[in-house]
Amino acid sequence: MPRKKNDKALEGEVKANMLPVMNIMFLLIPALLMAMEFASMAAINVSPPKFTDTPSNTPPPEKPPKQLDLKVVIHDDGFELSAKGEEIAKADAWIALANPRGERLDYDRYDYRALEARAKLYKQAFPEEIAVKVSAEGDVPMQALISTMEALAGSTCKIGPTIHKGEVPPDDCLFWQPVVEGQGA
């Protein structure tokens, strides 16, 4: 009769190889951390309205100060200024070329002194305003745009590379924060 093998001999010591599992975990942890970076968790803070039995004695909110909303468009034949606000700014203005030269488009033919004088009038009426929107037609030279922004800031205005929040620019600066807009078709 054949003899049965001893079961105890088959149950030898088994060694578990943990290296593949550790390699997977080693790769899975950075992948999960990166996934958390891209997954956006959104929360909306909601608070219930506050009810009071007594009438509030708070004064009504003050009217916001009137804004100038100055816009300057550089055409090939002059400047077009438009503004909203008090009486001085209600009418649109046109500043023609200082020295027209036919078909040639030179930046030095624009009347930057007249533009700066008009900007000083607007600044006197709206001393808190610092921004101006500037746009130009497509065939206006780039130097004309730069010279226009310099004239709107003021010829004597000397500002460093940046004005930090809370700093006050010099008094001789007019509209020293230009916003360049594209001309619509």
C-alpha positions as CSV (number, residue, x, y, z in Angstrom):
1,M,0.0,0.0,0.0
2,P,1.2,3.3,-0.9
3,R,2.2,5.5,1.9
4,K,0.6,8.9,2.6
5,K,3.0,11.8,2.7
6,N,3.3,13.4,6.0
7,D,1.1,16.5,6.2
8,K,3.5,18.2,8.6
9,A,6.3,18.0,6.1
10,L,4.2,19.9,3.5
11,E,3.4,22.7,6.0
12,G,6.8,24.1,5.9
13,E,7.6,27.7,6.7
14,V,6.0,30.1,4.2
15,K,7.8,33.4,3.6
16,A,5.6,36.3,2.4
17,N,7.1,38.5,-0.2
18,M,6.0,42.1,0.8
19,L,8.2,43.9,-1.7
20,P,5.5,44.1,-4.5
21,V,2.9,45.3,-2.1
22,M,5.3,48.0,-0.8
23,N,6.1,49.1,-4.3
24,I,2.4,49.6,-5.1
25,M,1.9,51.6,-1.9
26,F,5.0,53.6,-2.7
27,L,3.5,54.6,-6.1
28,L,-0.1,54.9,-4.8
29,I,0.6,57.5,-2.1
30,P,2.0,60.3,-4.5
31,A,-0.8,59.5,-7.0
32,L,-3.4,60.0,-4.3
33,L,-1.7,63.2,-3.1
34,M,-1.7,64.6,-6.6
35,A,-5.3,63.7,-7.1
36,M,-6.2,65.6,-4.0
37,E,-4.5,68.7,-5.4
38,F,-6.6,68.6,-8.5
39,A,-9.9,67.7,-6.8
40,S,-11.6,70.9,-5.7
41,M,-13.6,70.8,-2.6
42,A,-16.2,73.6,-2.7
43,A,-18.0,74.9,0.3
44,I,-20.5,77.7,0.6
45,N,-20.7,79.5,3.9
46,V,-24.3,80.2,4.8
47,S,-25.5,82.1,7.7
48,P,-29.1,82.7,8.6
49,P,-30.4,86.3,8.5
50,K,-30.4,88.2,11.7
51,F,-33.8,89.5,12.9
52,T,-34.1,92.3,15.4
53,D,-37.2,93.6,17.2
54,T,-36.0,97.2,17.4
55,P,-35.8,99.5,14.4
56,S,-32.3,100.2,13.4
57,N,-30.9,103.7,13.9
58,T,-28.2,103.4,11.3
59,P,-28.1,106.3,8.9
60,P,-28.8,105.6,5.2
61,P,-25.8,104.8,3.1
62,E,-24.0,107.8,1.6
63,K,-24.2,108.3,-2.2
64,P,-21.1,107.0,-3.9
65,P,-18.8,109.7,-5.2
66,K,-19.3,110.6,-8.8
67,Q,-16.8,109.1,-11.1
68,L,-15.2,110.7,-14.1
69,D,-14.9,107.6,-16.3
70,L,-12.5,109.3,-18.7
71,K,-11.9,107.6,-22.0
72,V,-9.4,108.8,-24.7
73,V,-9.5,107.4,-28.2
74,I,-6.6,108.1,-30.4
75,H,-7.6,108.5,-34.1
76,D,-5.3,109.2,-37.0
77,D,-6.6,112.8,-37.0
78,G,-6.7,113.6,-33.3
79,F,-8.0,112.7,-29.9
80,E,-11.5,112.0,-28.8
81,L,-12.2,112.4,-25.2
82,S,-15.4,111.3,-23.4
83,A,-16.3,111.4,-19.7
84,K,-19.2,111.1,-17.5
85,G,-19.7,113.1,-14.3
86,E,-20.3,116.7,-13.4
87,E,-20.8,119.6,-15.7
88,I,-17.2,119.9,-16.8
89,A,-17.0,116.3,-17.9
90,K,-20.5,115.9,-19.5
91,A,-19.5,117.1,-23.0
92,D,-17.4,115.1,-25.3
93,A,-14.2,116.8,-26.5
94,W,-12.2,116.7,-29.7
95,I,-8.6,117.7,-29.8
96,A,-7.4,118.0,-33.4
97,L,-3.9,117.4,-34.6
98,A,-1.3,120.1,-33.8
99,N,0.6,119.8,-37.1
100,P,-1.2,117.6,-39.7
101,R,1.2,116.1,-42.2
102,G,-1.0,114.6,-44.9
103,E,-1.2,110.8,-45.0
104,R,1.9,110.2,-43.0
105,L,1.2,108.9,-39.4
106,D,3.8,110.3,-37.1
107,Y,3.3,110.3,-33.3
108,D,4.7,113.8,-33.0
109,R,1.9,115.4,-34.9
110,Y,-0.6,115.0,-32.1
111,D,-1.3,117.9,-29.7
112,Y,-0.1,116.4,-26.4
113,R,0.0,119.8,-24.7
114,A,-3.7,120.4,-25.4
115,L,-4.5,116.9,-24.2
116,E,-2.6,117.5,-21.0
117,A,-4.3,120.8,-20.4
118,R,-7.7,119.1,-20.8
119,A,-6.6,116.4,-18.4
120,K,-5.7,119.0,-15.9
121,L,-9.2,120.4,-16.1
122,Y,-10.7,117.0,-15.5
123,K,-8.3,116.4,-12.6
124,Q,-9.3,119.7,-10.9
125,A,-12.9,118.6,-11.1
126,F,-12.2,115.1,-10.0
127,P,-9.1,115.1,-7.8
128,E,-9.5,111.5,-6.5
129,E,-9.6,110.0,-10.0
130,I,-6.4,108.3,-11.2
131,A,-7.5,106.0,-14.0
132,V,-8.1,106.6,-17.6
133,K,-9.1,104.3,-20.4
134,V,-7.1,104.7,-23.6
135,S,-7.7,103.0,-26.9
136,A,-6.3,103.7,-30.4
137,E,-7.2,102.9,-34.0
138,G,-5.2,100.2,-35.7
139,D,-3.0,102.5,-37.8
140,V,-1.9,104.7,-34.9
141,P,1.8,104.3,-34.1
142,M,2.7,102.7,-30.8
143,Q,4.8,105.8,-29.8
144,A,1.6,107.9,-30.1
145,L,-0.1,105.6,-27.6
146,I,2.9,105.8,-25.2
147,S,3.1,109.6,-25.6
148,T,-0.6,109.9,-25.0
149,M,-0.3,108.0,-21.7
150,E,2.6,110.2,-20.6
151,A,0.5,113.4,-21.4
152,L,-2.4,112.0,-19.4
153,A,-0.2,111.3,-16.5
154,G,1.3,114.8,-16.7
155,S,4.6,115.9,-18.2
156,T,6.1,116.6,-14.7
157,C,4.9,113.4,-13.1
158,K,7.7,111.2,-12.0
159,I,6.6,107.8,-10.7
160,G,8.8,104.9,-10.0
161,P,8.2,101.5,-11.4
162,T,5.4,100.7,-9.0
163,I,3.2,102.6,-6.6
164,H,2.4,100.3,-3.7
165,K,-1.1,100.1,-2.2
166,G,-1.6,103.0,0.2
167,E,1.2,105.1,-1.3
168,V,0.2,108.5,-2.6
169,P,1.6,109.7,-5.9
170,P,3.1,113.1,-6.3
171,D,0.7,116.1,-6.6
172,D,1.8,116.8,-10.2
173,C,0.5,113.4,-11.4
174,L,-2.8,113.5,-13.2
175,F,-4.2,110.2,-14.5
176,W,-1.3,107.9,-13.8
177,Q,-3.1,104.5,-14.1
178,P,-4.0,104.0,-17.8
179,V,-6.0,101.1,-18.9
180,V,-5.4,100.3,-22.6
181,E,-8.4,98.9,-24.3
182,G,-8.8,97.4,-27.8
183,Q,-10.7,99.4,-30.3
184,G,-13.9,97.6,-31.3
185,A,-14.7,96.9,-34.9
